[in-house]
Amino acid sequence: GRASNIKPIARHGSLLGETPARTANADPEASRAWIAPWRSLSTQQEHAASVGRGVALGCWRDDMMPAAAASAAQLDRAPRAARRACTAGRCAGLLPAAAPAPRAAAGACGRSRNACGSPAYMPSALTSGTARRRGAGAHLPTHSETRRMAVSGPLRATGAGVSAAHKDNTKPSDEVLEIWRRADAVCFDVDCTCTINDGLDLLAEFMGVGKECEDLTTQAMDGTIDLSKSLEDRLNIINCKPSDVKAFLKAYPPEARLEKGIAPFIKALQARGTKVYLISGGFRELMLPISRYLGVPPENIFANRMLWQWDDETQSPSKLVGFDTSEPTSRNQGKPEAIATIRNKFPYNTVVMIGDGATDLEAVQVTGGADLFIGYGGVVERPAVKAEADWFVTDYSVLEASLKRYKVAMIGYGAWASTAMTMVAKNALPESGHSLFEETVQMWVGDEDAEGGKLADVINQTHQNPNYLPGVDLGSNVVANADLLSAVDDADVLIFCAPLQQLRGICTKLVGKVKANTVAVSMIEGMRIPPEGPQLISETVSRFLNVDCSVLMGAHITTGIAEQELSEAVVAYNDRQHAAVLQKLFQRDYFHVELVPDVAGAELCGTLKNIVALAAGVVDGLGFGANTKSAIVRQGMDEMRRLSQELYPAVRDDTFLSSCGIADVMASCLAGPHRDVAMEYTKAVMAGQSTSIDAVRQAVLEDAGNLAGIVTAKEVVDILAKKGWEEKFPLFMTVQAIITGELQPSAVTRYAKVLQALPAAMHRDAAKPLKKGPTLAPYDITMTSDQ
């Protein structure tokens, strides 16, 4: 454009030739006539344009583009998905809605409002990408969702054009780095990306026709000829037999063909739980040895297949007759099609494509493809691909070094927190194999004293917690800290394992002190009962700190885990990516961690099972056998499930069959502090001793810590009274009456009938407060053991 408020938007010249000079008030019909040839371009030409040839779609109407031109730096900060969301041609109604967006044009009007400061030219759903990724809190659809919106209809732009100057993409922007670090799956091209050469060209060289095929490969990778045509011509030139392929694979084993650093890089990704796929325009027959060497399963390979003519006499393949054109990688746009297939099968939020060629770049230019393209130039550097890549690297060690390392902090220092720290500390060490966490792990221990000085000092000197887990090494990389804010400073993962009664105070101090994208997990059993109703610990953490909070619950007794007995647990999650990080943080050979998408269900299992364990302890204290105990436990499990689903209807039935459900109930009812305290309390009461559950707790437990189940039983009865659900949950009501001394322990086996005899005053305080009136006389219940 010649006008001062219009700038050319093509980066690499025009596929259609020089662009006629136009001004902001140029004749629209003339501009339409100039752009008309674009409509008739073949699909292959459209893609060639989108990967580097560029199409100079200058603006012919001054209300089509933003009023102020953005700088190149501003354009580079715009989210890729937003840049692809709108095209100059489509804004003007010049391109069909399904046509691929020319990349240069997409850069012109598809920027976020943060990039150019103009909110008028994009829907708000498409303009908050940068803000959201930088913690502003605005919602942004996933990149694939944004692309789907991009092809749903024209978007109107306003103002003048922008200049798309070349960017330095050898260093990633903050946005690109964030997307890369959140990748659920990484898709690799193979030829000249994972290997130091093109497999088909190497086979051609092996067959003595290397030069003839090399030029065809270069043209296909640069986008100047159609991929299918290139494959067909090269196969015709090679004309190999099955025996030739076998001899080739023997002559060129995988270790001789792989690019430096690719094997350890893929291993590092897989160790972190990132799924790896190979998507190549090469041939599966040449690629299988490579995939086996890299540890990529065959089902994660998308590649072409050779077609063979079978000999009637030998009943074996004898002549190469072409390739299977039904494979998506046999044609242009095949790689985004393969990625779309992957995304339809698996719930990946973020997919990254790494490759060296034009067909790899297509992965981010078509709806349903990848969210990020990383160009690789370690083998061959293609200028058009480098110019259009979100990030361009020549060494895999750069990508491996950029993988996120999470800084971990433990908030808590009791027996369970210290036991968990033994696993966390080991998984943070480099020798764990996944390098997902920073080596040093902070542990908040409060201002507590220990023999020999302050607890924090003792732990840092001896690497043991003498107050709560004596004799067990926590790890030399654990740093105990008495200052809460110092312990959590800049933490990426917060583990909450403090006593329930301290939680609110802790969260209050942390308000505004944690990062917006912090991964939080609660290991605390219990619930709060604020005036508005019951609130789970995970909900408390989320509401105070505005972060997602998962929970770790399961069948584990602290002493058993400390002794490395086989144990298991679940991480219940809202965000699966967070759950995958937490699984890596806690899982050991002796401690298995399962992922469950039911935070409320898992947390209520861990909370309510303690009441069932108290009931089991009462049964054991009375000396009853397995029949009675199993009946009580079954009733307890049923009340756990029904109460959970009454409070949170979305709770899943299958959660109660996982480690946090039936397995945790079994472990807690067979052993553990709740069962042990209830059993000793029952024995003392039946022996005629005057005691309380709290006194027995202090005598039985070495650390005299609080029992969450005692608090939970009272909270649950409060909820039942407020809801009018007492008769629905007779065992829970009976257990609370027993541990408060209002019923004899023997009442546990008559829970259904005993409920009718319970005094209304037992849970009156939990219900609506009574009006002032005469004080009720004490209510005594005398029962024989038979009754």
Phi, psi and omega in degrees: 000149181260340183288153184293335182260013178233132179236148177295147186244356179276139181268330191236026182085182186248134174294335185265004182103188182294144180274129178299149178294134180223156177238172184298332181254025180295160182294121180302321182295323178295318179296320178298321179296321179295321185275348185307321181302335180299324181300326187268001180296144176289165178303319181295322179292323178301317181289324176301319178297319187286344183253015172148337178292322178078152174229122185281082179270071179297159185271129181256359179224129190285359174261009182269340188236160178304149185294326181244132180288136178273152176286164179299322180295321178295319180298320181295332180281344181294140180299139180303316183300321179291323179297327179277352190288334185222141178235150181301316181298315184290326178300324183273000183076019184271337181248145173297148186301331183273354184290144177296140181284126173299133188294319180297319179293323179299324179293338185285316186236001182262031182271156178286161178297334179294331184284318187245351178082003180251113183273000192275342191260000178223147174298149183299333180295339183255000190249010186245018185298306182298317181299317183292317183290342178260013171092014182285345175093352180286148182279137173232130174298160176298164182300321180292325177294320180297319179296322179296320177294329185295330183261009184276348179166173183288151175243139184266133177249159179227150172092200187265176184273183181230161176260121182264079179288157181297140181252155174268102183256018176282347172240131186285146172286167178301321181294314179298318181296321179295316178297316180301317183288342180261011185297128172276327182218142177237126181254128181251135160290161183254300185294125180066010174238303173272332181246166183271006179202172174276126185300318181290323177294323178294321175296321178297317177298320178299326180271359177087015180233035186298315184297320181297326183273332186299317181296322179295322178296314181300317180295322179293318182289330177278350178086015183271342173228160182292139182298315181299319179296319179297316179297315182297315182294320181292320179295322178296323180289319183290309176050056185269168175248164177305322180295328177294319180297317179296318179295322178298312181297328177288323181286333182234080178293162185305317184297339179275346185253342189284145175290146180301130174088350185289320182296309178294330179294314178296322178298320179296319178297313181295325179294333179275357180092004178281130180281140182243133178234149173249119181235109190223147172277001176279198188246138183302322181301325180274345189261336186301318176299325178296313182296321178296319180295323181276351180079023177265120183295151182303327180291350178262018179251131171240112183204170180281160177236137175284146176252133185239146172272131182267139178279127183297326184279314182274346182054044179215157180295139185229334186217135177283126184239007179142205181217162184283107182283356178280344178290135183298330183284000179277359186215167175298149185068011181288327182289315173297330176294319177296318179294322177298322177297318178298316183291328178290334182270328184234147184275057180281131175279322186226126179236134181242139176250134177237127180190178185247347190243176181297323179291335176286320178298329179302337185301333180255006184252001183232141180306134177089001182272216184279164179265344184207139175242123176252115178281138179244124182240021181290335179257307177218136181254116180257115187306318182295321179290317179301318183296328186260355181290146173294327181209136181236126181229159177236005182214127182291340178295334177295315179293319181295319180293335183275352179299141187293135170250123184272132174271127189249140175225133176260126177255094183148156185209017177282193183297315181291318178298318181292321177296314178298326181296330178298325179281315181300316182297319179293321181287345178273349180285150180302327182289356176295335173103338184254347176049041184268342187233153171292145189294319182280132180241125179276146179222113178281126184238008180068193182257039186278149178267158175215167178296119181103001178139201177290146183302319180301316181294319181296316179297317181293334179274320187255346184061027176227156177252094186292338182283326189233337179215064184295144176083359181247127181283124180280330183128137182289345180266009177269129177245112178282140185221125180279345182262118185298311184294325177292322182294323185263001184302123176063021180288143175263335179231126177246125177253117181264114179216038178267164176303145184305318185291345178266350190299312184300317179296321178296312181297323179300318180291333184271354180303125180080003184251358181244155182287152185295330183259022181296139174268116181248147176216135179255134173247015185269132177261133180135182178210158176259149177238076175287171183304329183281354177129178182298143181222124178289159181298318179299323178292321178299312179299314182296319183290322180287316191255353179058045177229158174286137182232119173270179176225147173248114180223154176165183184277087181214131172257131189307313183297324180294319179292319179300329178269008177061038170286152178300123181219170180209162180202174174237148164256112176267136193221159164258323181250113185294328178297319176298319181297321180296322177296314182293325177299317177294329183288325186256333191288134174228173179301327182260358182228100184271138182237123177254149179260131182228125182275054185208080183297310182298316181298313181294319182291321177291326174301310181295333181277310187282336182297336180293328176292320178295321178296324175297317178297319178296323177295322177297316178300315178296322179295329178281348178084015179285162184265197187294327181300310181296316183295318180294324178295317179294317181295319178299315178298321178297318178297320180295317179291325175302310183296313184293319179293319179301316183282338171292319182280323182226093185302338182279356180300136186268143177297320185291344175300327183284353176260001182268186181298326181281351181257254185301322182294318179294321177297315180299312181298317183290330181276341177271328181202181179107163188295323182294313178296316183295315181294315180297322179295314180292324177297316180298316179300318181295316181295316181292338176275001177087011180281145176268107184210180178224162180297327181290321178295318177296319179303314181295329180282326186275316185276132182296319181268001178052030179287166179288148174262119183300326184295329179294317178291318182297319181301318178293319181295320180295317178298322176301315180296314181299320180293318180293327181271347185074032185255015187305315185289341179284339187227067186293326181292318178299318178297319183292318180300316179299320179294326180289313185286344174265000177083009181275343173227151174290150178305329182297344180292347185298328181277353179242034188302326183291319182276325182298328183305324182292335182268354181294138180291140178300330182291345182302319182239024182296323183296335182281336180276192180297132184304141178284150173288158180300137182189189181294144178291137179286141177289152177303146183244114181255140175239123177246126182226145172276166180296327178295317180292000000 
